[in-house]
């Protein structure tokens, strides 16, 4: 029986931090990049009720707009279109002190990056 070849990938959780000073956050998605397959993907699951419970004064629709802008960057829309998939992943996972932030970058092995992104989303969000 032949083993399915696995490639390395990098991933980071995408989180919403309503108040940076408190450090509380809600995971809202997962970014995954597989260099070998030149594959960059994002999975989102924004729980508006959970965000509103954590931060009642938060403009959840404004946050949703910001979160979905990450998906457009992953897709290479707008100015990000000139960047490679790897460059977009690095830009998106750079530390920032905004309401929408990436978590730390982790690595793994997978034969199916899309299935792995789905698994990570189910596990983390």
C-alpha positions as CSV (number, residue, x, y, z in Angstrom):
1,X,0.0,0.0,0.0
2,X,1.4,3.4,-1.0
3,X,1.2,6.2,1.5
4,X,-0.3,9.5,0.3
5,X,2.5,12.1,0.1
6,X,2.1,14.9,2.5
7,X,3.3,18.4,2.1
8,X,4.1,21.0,4.8
9,X,1.7,23.8,5.4
10,X,1.5,26.8,7.7
11,X,-1.6,28.1,9.4
12,X,-2.8,30.8,11.7
13,X,-6.1,31.3,13.5
14,X,-7.9,34.6,12.7
15,X,-9.3,36.3,15.7
16,X,-11.3,39.3,16.7
17,X,-9.9,41.2,19.8
18,X,-12.6,43.7,20.6
19,X,-10.4,45.4,23.3
20,X,-6.7,45.0,22.8
21,X,-6.1,46.1,26.4
22,X,-8.2,43.2,27.8
23,X,-6.7,40.6,25.5
24,X,-10.0,38.7,25.1
25,X,-10.6,37.2,21.7
26,X,-12.9,35.1,19.6
27,X,-11.5,32.9,16.8
28,X,-13.4,33.7,13.6
29,X,-11.3,31.9,10.9
30,X,-8.2,30.0,9.8
31,X,-5.6,31.0,7.2
32,X,-3.7,28.1,5.6
33,X,-0.8,28.3,3.2
34,X,0.9,25.3,1.5
35,X,4.0,26.4,-0.4
36,X,4.5,23.2,-2.3
37,X,1.0,23.4,-3.8
38,X,1.1,27.2,-4.0
39,X,-2.2,27.1,-2.1
40,X,-3.6,29.9,0.1
41,X,-7.0,29.6,1.6
42,X,-9.1,31.0,4.4
43,X,-12.1,29.6,6.2
44,X,-14.4,32.0,8.1
45,X,-17.1,31.4,10.7
46,X,-18.0,34.7,12.3
47,X,-20.3,34.2,15.4
48,X,-22.0,37.6,15.7
49,X,-23.9,36.6,18.9
50,X,-20.7,35.5,20.6
51,X,-18.9,38.7,19.6
52,X,-21.8,40.8,20.9
53,X,-21.8,38.9,24.2
54,X,-18.1,39.5,24.6
55,X,-18.2,43.2,23.6
56,X,-21.7,44.7,23.6
57,X,-20.5,48.0,22.3
58,X,-18.7,46.5,19.3
59,X,-20.0,47.3,15.9
60,X,-20.3,43.7,14.8
61,X,-21.2,44.6,11.2
62,X,-18.1,46.7,10.9
63,X,-16.0,43.9,12.2
64,X,-17.7,41.5,9.7
65,X,-16.7,43.8,6.9
66,X,-13.1,43.8,8.1
67,X,-13.0,40.0,8.5
68,X,-14.3,39.5,5.0
69,X,-11.6,41.9,3.6
70,X,-9.1,39.2,4.7
71,X,-10.9,36.8,2.3
72,X,-10.5,39.3,-0.5
73,X,-6.8,39.6,0.2
74,X,-6.4,35.8,0.2
75,X,-8.1,35.7,-3.2
76,X,-5.6,38.3,-4.5
77,X,-8.2,41.0,-5.0
78,X,-7.2,44.7,-5.1
79,X,-3.7,45.8,-4.3
80,X,-2.8,42.3,-3.0
81,X,-3.2,40.9,-6.5
82,X,0.4,41.7,-7.3
83,X,1.6,39.6,-4.4
84,X,2.3,35.8,-4.5
85,X,0.3,33.5,-2.3
86,X,3.2,33.2,0.1
87,X,3.6,37.0,0.2
88,X,-0.1,37.4,1.0
89,X,0.1,34.8,3.8
90,X,3.2,36.6,5.3
91,X,1.5,40.0,5.1
92,X,-1.7,38.7,6.6
93,X,0.1,36.9,9.5
94,X,2.3,39.8,10.4
95,X,1.5,40.9,14.0
96,X,-0.8,43.8,14.4
97,X,-2.7,45.7,17.1
98,X,-6.1,45.9,15.5
99,X,-9.4,44.4,16.2
100,X,-8.9,41.7,13.6
101,X,-5.6,39.9,14.2
102,X,-3.8,36.7,13.2
103,X,-2.7,34.3,15.8
104,X,0.8,32.8,15.8
105,X,1.8,30.7,12.7
106,X,2.0,27.0,13.2
107,X,3.1,24.2,10.8
108,X,1.8,20.7,9.9
109,X,1.7,18.0,7.2
110,X,-1.2,17.3,4.9
111,X,-2.1,15.6,1.7
112,X,-5.2,17.8,1.3
113,X,-4.9,21.5,2.3
114,X,-8.6,22.3,1.8
115,X,-9.7,19.4,4.0
116,X,-7.1,20.5,6.6
117,X,-8.4,24.0,6.5
118,X,-11.9,22.6,7.1
119,X,-10.6,20.5,10.0
120,X,-8.8,23.4,11.6
121,X,-11.9,25.6,11.3
122,X,-14.1,23.0,13.0
123,X,-11.5,22.5,15.8
124,X,-10.6,26.1,16.5
125,X,-13.7,28.1,15.7
